[in-house]
Amino acid sequence: MLDVLREHWGYDGFRPMQAEIISSVLSGHDTLGLMATGGGKSITFQVSALLTDGLTLVVTPLISLMKDQVDNLLSHGIRAYFLHSALTRSETRLIVDRCRLGKTRLLYVSPEKLQSAAFISDLKQMPVKIIVVDEAHCISQWGYDFRPSYLEIVSLRKLFPDAPVLALTASATPHVAEDITRCLGFRPGAQTFRLTFNRPNINYIVRHTTLKAEELTHILRCVGGCGIVYVRSRKRTREVSDILRINGISADYYHAGLSAEEKNLKQNLWKDGTTRIMVATTAFGMGIDKPDVRVVVHYDPPTSLEEYYQEAGRAGRDGNPSWAVSLVAPADKATLSRRISSEFPPKETVRDIYHRLGVFLDVAMGEGFERVFEFNLTKFCEINGLHPLIADHALKILDRSGYIEYVEETSTASRLLVLLTRRELYNLQLDQVCEDVFNCIMRNYTGIFADYEYISESRIASLLSLTEQTVYENLLKLSRMHVIHYVPRSTTPYIVYRRSREEAKWVVLPREVYEYRRKNLEDRVRAMQRFLFDDTCCRVETLLNYFGEKSDGPCGTCDVCRANHVAARPASAKTPADRGLQVAYLLRNRPMTLSQLSQALGMDSRATAELLRPLLDEETVRLDPVSGLFTAE
């Protein structure tokens, strides 16, 4: 194991639990690995794959994550492929043949792929030796991202009865962990490896403020190093990054609607330190392994502690002190509650949107099975007078109910394959520009005779001093001449019908998809609200208790513990700095009058006024002369 790790990844040793999980899998045991974000889950099955004579099948839900991992494996000299519904038939056929002939070690597939009878028929001919279920919490109806398509995974056990199953997740409560093993049919002798959810190098801080932009700027000026700011909408990514840049902080924005080239450019500039802060939706971070993230700020609260833990856990993967800060306004509590009704619109609304979708895509009753349709959510909502958020969640419910596959964030670079043999190319007659474009591709993309290769029109245009539009038009010309098969880049979401279209009144939304998940969401929202708004409990204790782990007592580093530590000292032992820290904490949570602050500090008004004077001079504390309320940044 260590030899493989050194040869392909250059590491001298495994992280905690990695070697134990690999040994369990190689011994043929079904295995559940509960490892925190950044704990190195992917290494466990990638090393196992290289030590097994056969194919490792990896089921994972995100196309972007599949691509990131496959690209990473290829860069380490390891053959790997991924399959999803956006690939052409010829691309899919080529990958399937390579897997069947044993010419690859890992194959990544989406769970929806397992619902295809044609793919299952192909799969039977492949030498599958290990089955990996990434983001395994998706198989549990109690998990925060349940997907019914994950339930199909257990059928693989009948096809490959000797293959051990490795299930991996970074965030599962004890109930969800138990459900994962049940849904995957774990056999006697199965083993579970659980890493602690405690990340002692991360300082969890909640800041109560109505001026989030000002507080964010203040925090990023106080904390050095690179960071991520999570927001809930694409529009806000741009707005917040603009505010930061105006205030002299290097920042950029990222969301699922960007092109593949834009995403890669922004991500690479952030990774190499050119961009300090990335303001992003949840589309950013999954599969990104940047060890030196010093601060993660939640500008808007996530819906659940599972989401929060995954995102906050992208800070401090190198083990050095880091900060996870949540900016919370009074209105955020109600906003979290409203997400329940927006994520679960009335069933009749969901059925109506299913009907409107069929009309929009021009799918006749009884038609559409396994057909792929490009889908423009904005246009769909404009034509039908729908709120985008309601339509988006209704489509997700239909996805989980097995009627469609709704892929929101497909963002694939252009790719092509040469269809002619080298001998046939000698007789090819092309005009000068077309020939220049083709020759440039031949020089810069050497594998295009054997497999589809990702290309960059902008790079080709730069090399030839042409416009991107000219390159695009000549690639289309070559494709029409059947010299190449060219698949232009796309950022358009798509819909795949998993069943033939039927009348909306017959659409059944299972209880486990609707009622059970709504109740589950309510519980998760309440837990998130407790974490953010209960300023009496240690934040780390709240997190660990939620994930079923016993804590050793208050962490001593979160904002609650810091304030309690100062408050618990004898008055004689408290320095002015201690008192100043306590005052700032109290006033960040809520504005107070002099009398209220004195009562909270256990001091008389005169002593409190003396304590406030230097804080007012340095503008750590401010006084509103109209209301008489003191506030703190």
C-alpha positions, 0 to 999 in steps of 0.5 A: 500500500505504501509503495503505491502511495509513494509511487503515484502520489508522493506521500510517505505515509497515510492519514488516520484511518486510510490504511485501515480502510484499504486493508479492510477492502482488500480483505474482502470486507464491506466497509463504511468510512466516516471521514471528515471533509479533507480526510482523504476519502478518495485515496482509500479507494484509489489505492485499493483499485491499484492493488486489485486485479480488475475494475473499481466501480465508483458511484458518485453524484456530481459530474464536476467531481467525477471530472476533477478526480479523473483528471487528477488520476490521469495526471498521476499516470492512472487510467480512469474514465467517467460516464454520465448522460451528457456523453455521446453514444460513441464516447460512451461506447469507447469507454465501455469497451476499454473497461470491458477489455481491462484497459482501465482501473477505475470507472466513475458513474452517476447513480442514474446510470445504474437505471439504464438496462443497456448500461447494466448489460455492458456492466455485466461484461466488466471485471468489477472487483470493488464497488465504491459508493461516494457521498454515501449519505445520499442513499439514506432517506434521512440523509441531507441529500437523499437520491432515490437513484442511489437505491439502485446500487444494491442491485450491483451486489447480485451482479458482483457477489464477491466484490466488497462495497466501500461506502464513504461520507464526510457527514452522517449522523448515527441514524444515517450511518446505520441506514447506509449499511442497511440500504447497501446490504452490508454482509456479516463481518462488515467494518466501520471506521469513524474519524472524529468530527472534531477539528481542533485547529478550526475556530468556530465563530458566529457574528451577529450583525445587520451589516454583513458586508462591513463585518466581512471586510473587517474579518478578512482584514484581520485574518490573513491567508486565502479563504472562501465566502459562501453565499446562497445565490449566483447574483450575490457571488458577484455583488459580494466579490465587488464589495471586497475588491472595492475595499482593497481585498483580492476576490473573485466569484464562482458559481455553477452557471459559469463556463468550464473555462471560466471555472477552471481559470478562476479556480486555478487563480485561487489555488495558486494564490493570485486570488485571495478570496473566492465568493461562491455558491456551494458549487465551489469546493467539492473535490478541491484539495487546497490545504492552506485555506485560513478562513471560511465565511458563511455570509448566508446560513446553510440549511443543515449542519451537514452542509455547514460542516462540509463547507467549514471543513475546507478550512485548515486542512494543513492542520494550522489554526483556521477560522470558520465564521458565520455572519448572522442577521436576526432575519436569518432565523425566519429565512431558514424556516422559509426554506422548508416551504420553498424546497417542498412546494405543494404536491399539485404544484410539482405535478403541474410543473411536470406537465408544463415540462413535457409541453416545454420540451415537446414530449408527447404522452408515452414518449421521451424514455431515456431521451436527453433534452437541453434545458433552460430553467430561466426560459421555462420559468418566464414562459410559464410564469413560475418562480425559479426557486419553486420550479428548481425544487419541484424538478428536484423532487421529480428527479428523486421520485424517478421521473426525470434526471435533472442535471443543473450544473453540467459544464463540459469543455469542448471535445473531439475525436478524429474519425478518419485514419491517418492514411485517409487524411492524406487525400483530404482537401481543405481550404487554408484556414480549415487546414490550419485549424486541423493541423494545429489540433493534430500538433497539440492534441496527440490522443485524438485518434484513439479517444475524445480529447478536451480542447480549448478553442481560445488556445487554438485561436491564440496559436493561429491568431484567429478569432474563437468564432472562426475556430468554432466555425471551422471545427463545425465544418470539419465535423460536417465533413465527417473528418472529426466528431466535435462536441462544443462546450456546454453549460446548459443544464439538461433533463433526461426522462427516466420514464415515458411521459405520463399524465400529471394526475398519475405522478406519484410522489413517494412518502420517503421523497416528500413527507419524510424528507420534509420532516427531516428538513425541519429537524435539520433546520432547527439544529442549524438554528440552534447552532447559530442562535444559541449563544450559551452552548459551545459550538463544537459540542453542538456539532459533535452531539449532532453527529453522535459523538461525545465531546470532552467538554467545551472546546475553549476556542469558539466565540461562546467559549472565549466569552465564557472564559473571560466572564468566568475569571474572578473580577480581580484577575480580569485585565482591561483587554479581557473586559474589552473582549467581553464587551465587544462580544456582548455588543456584537450579539445585540446593541445595549444601553449603558445600564443593560451593559453594566448589568451584563458585566456585573459592574456599576455604570461609572466603571462601565463608562470608563471601560467603554471610553478607550473602546469608543476612541478606537471605534471598536464600540460605537454609540448611537446618540439618538437611541443611546445604544452601544454596538460593536463591529 
